[in-house]
Amino acid sequence: MHRHHDDEVHEHDRGLSYDLPVLARRRMIRLLAGASLVPLVGCSADEDTSASATSSSSATSSGGSSGSSSGGSSSSAECATIPDETAGPYPGDGSNGVNVLKESGVVRSDITKSFGDSAGGTAEGVPLTVTLTVVDAASGCGTPKAGAAVYLWHCDREGRYSLYSEGVTEENYLRGVQETDDKGQVTFTGIFPGCYQGRWPHIHFEVYGSLADATAATSITNTSQLALPKDVCDTVYATDGYDQSVQNLGQLSLETDNIFSDGYDQQLATVTGSVEQGYTATLTVPV
């Protein structure tokens, strides 16, 4: 449950009882790594956080109009699998009510608009392109996972999830599936998500072994979340339509977020671009 927003627990998370096994596994991995004196790192950095890691991960964009923020990346013989996280209460994958994955049209790169029999709405906001590179953790992040699939979803500018939240239950925008290419990459085009109360700005994703598995909503191999850097969030949320996000973000930090507080280096996206031209977020996903 949310550590500082208990009144929001039923809106945007499944609760502490759901998250504890995930968090316990991640802490156990770090304890075992420490005991062997061999740090477990992903394609970015060790999962443990520190004040210095936070400051280096969130370099301020010049003038707020363009620039980049990086979670840091360095090659390593050791490669930890992307941390498992809750899919939350609004996955739309059939595990909690509606299932968008079996609908014709869900396989797409542009997730800005609703598709099929939905209301046909369009998510408004600052443009954001997300590219995930899925790699084989056992190979030290050196082998792309071609032919896998990724289902990605996130809230809209107002912090609402299509299919679930009041006002957008008839929409299915900001949800889509893509098959990874020869480089292990998938790319989605949408909008920069808002910041709702109690959660750091984030994007959900599930990895499947194949596109057939994804569209059958079966055999999920990994479920995780991507975190967005504070400096870019501050810049985006200063634009029209993101007013509530300013206040919500001001009450949060990556260190206190109930998902990212135990380590976010592997999940903090590198983001480049500007409000005028749109942003691009990239993340390597070892599985």
Secondary structure by P-SEA (a helix, b strand, c coil): ccccccccccccccccccaaaaaaaaaaaaaaaaaacbbbbcccccccccaaaaaaaccccccccccccccbbbbcccccccbbbbccccccccccccccccccccccccccccccccccccccccbbbbbbbbbccccccccccccbbbbbcccccccccccccccccccccccbbbbbccccbbbbbbcbbbbcccccccccccccccaaaaaacccccccbbbbbbaaaaaaaaacccaaaaaaaaaaccccccccccccccccccbbbbccccbbbbbbbbcc
